Amino acid sequence: MLLTITTTHTPATDLGYLLHKNPARLQSFPMSFGQAHLFYPEASVERCTVALLLDVDAIGLVRGHESEGFALQQYVNDRPYVASSFMSVAINQIFGTALGGRSKERPELAQTALPFAATLAVVPCDGGEALLRRLWEPLGYAVSVDHHALDTHVPEWGDSPYFTLHLAAQVRLQELLTHLYVLIPVLDNDKHYYVGDDEVEKLLRFGHGWLAIHPERELITQRYLKHRKSLAQSALARLVEAEQPDPDALEAVHSREEALVEERISLQQQRMSAVVETLRTSGARRVLDLGCGEGQLIRTLLADKQFGEIVGMDVSHRNLERAHERLHIERLPQMQRERVRLIQGSLNYRDQRLAGYDAAAVVEVIEHLDPPRLAAFERVLWEWAKPSTVVVTTPNAEYNVRWERLPAGNFRHRDHRFEWTRAEFQRWAMSVAERFGYSVQFFPVGPEDAEVGAPTQMGVWTRHA
């Protein structure tokens, strides 16, 4: 099995410093399962490639071990030829310093995103190319796949479950190695050693900062832990708890960037005014603010006596604490204090606390959801909570050309998973309305440009009687 990692950073031979492996030397390392060989097929100022080749001793592996399958299973298998947990072990043992994000000679470079391309030849994947993309693309990798026939002499047998995987991204080397370490055994859906509590700790350590927000975190966790249900449940619970503060801090920074972009036209204020007026016109008295953040909409709703009950929900404990502080809830008169309630919860899971309200506002939230999660969000809101009125605002991607510089490149916010054009938003909104028994109308928010429309688009759903 072979892993290659290439960079075109200049000078590319800095890769040797980052890996603590001299490009001029061929090195071999004894492993518990055979030998690992490390060498550099190319090493120039413009381009440098390191190769990690594993030579698995299939016979040595089974000495003293009883077969769990058919009699020859331990001798007749793909272990010596495909990237599996053996490769993860080799990455940890041979590239351990780089995996920890350290470089004595180039410490700043170790913390810098560089252009990397990695190739794994070959990987087993029972979910095919679709699963490969589901695992790697959310992490920002450009993915290409070479399919391999089951038998080149018998083409009618079709493709095998084996692929050559090509990945490319601008990432830190530590991130690339960490993603490889975790996801290679996930592709294989197996491990060559016992999986226990120690593997949960490894998953949490190497998954820190990315696994908790990956749209396939449940699948990754289950397969990494060999479908040990109790271990997977424990790991998932700890992932959510441990990772919560970091996205909060990041969100605060990114939100400030977005506010600076929109400050020129006071777009946030115009959004709030449009949402409040829509809720007021609907006649709603009991209102949900989903993804309430620091409570700006809630503050505006509290100023209107029409709204007798206002519930703000957010996934972030930190946001809710800030909302509590900024709304001065403890100092509000009792009647005012009884009108508002803040709860922690996720828009991806059914929540009985959301049922029975007249209206729900979802202001600049859906674009922060991973597209695969939208279907769950739709059911939570329109099928289960099913308020009479739903108000959703989201950026109009077409308007982005009117800003000279955006903090997230093509997006207004670094945490946005997508930004829709008006046609894309309307297609989605009408599909939701049709499936869940609503009608929907669309309104521009902010200064409207004749060519690209308004900066914010708002959809208002009304449930059929």
Salt bridges, closest charged atoms under 4 A:
ASP14 OD2 - HIS9 NE2 3.48
ASP14 OD1 - ARG106 NE 3.36
GLU42 OE2 - ARG47 NE 2.75
ASP78 OD1 - ARG79 NH2 2.61
ASP126 OD1 - ARG223 NH2 2.94
GLU129 OE2 - ARG133 NE 2.94
GLU129 OE1 - HIS147 NE2 2.75
GLU137 OE2 - ARG133 NH1 2.72
ASP146 OD2 - HIS166 NE2 2.85
ASP159 OD2 - HIS147 ND1 3.65
GLU175 OE2 - ARG172 NH2 3.54
ASP188 OD2 - ARG79 NH1 2.82
ASP190 OD1 - LYS226 NZ 3.49
GLU199 OE1 - LYS191 NZ 2.44
GLU199 OE2 - LYS202 NZ 2.97
GLU201 OE2 - ARG238 NH1 2.75
GLU216 OE2 - ARG134 NE 3.21
GLU218 OE2 - ARG217 NE 3.82
GLU218 OE1 - ARG373 NH2 3.36
GLU243 OE2 - HIS208 ND1 2.97
ASP246 OD2 - HIS208 NE2 3.49
GLU251 OE2 - HIS413 NE2 3.73
GLU257 OE1 - ARG414 NE 2.86
GLU258 OE2 - HIS416 NE2 3.76
GLU262 OE1 - ARG271 NH2 2.85
GLU262 OE2 - ARG412 NH1 3.55
GLU277 OE1 - ARG280 NH1 2.57
GLU294 OE2 - ARG322 NE 2.84
GLU294 OE1 - ARG326 NH1 2.59
ASP304 OD2 - ARG280 NE 2.66
GLU309 OE1 - ARG286 NE 2.73
GLU309 OE2 - ARG341 NH2 3.96
GLU330 OE2 - HIS324 NE2 3.31
ASP351 OD2 - ARG353 NH2 2.67
GLU364 OE1 - ARG271 NH1 3.45
GLU367 OE2 - HIS416 NE2 3.93
ASP370 OD1 - ARG417 NE 2.91
GLU378 OE1 - ARG435 NH2 2.92
GLU383 OE1 - ARG379 NE 2.65
GLU398 OE1 - ARG422 NH2 2.87
ASP415 OD2 - HIS368 ND1 3.10
ASP415 OD1 - ARG417 NH1 2.59
GLU419 OE2 - HIS416 ND1 2.52
ASP449 OD2 - ARG402 NE 2.96
GLU451 OE1 - ARG402 NH2 3.15
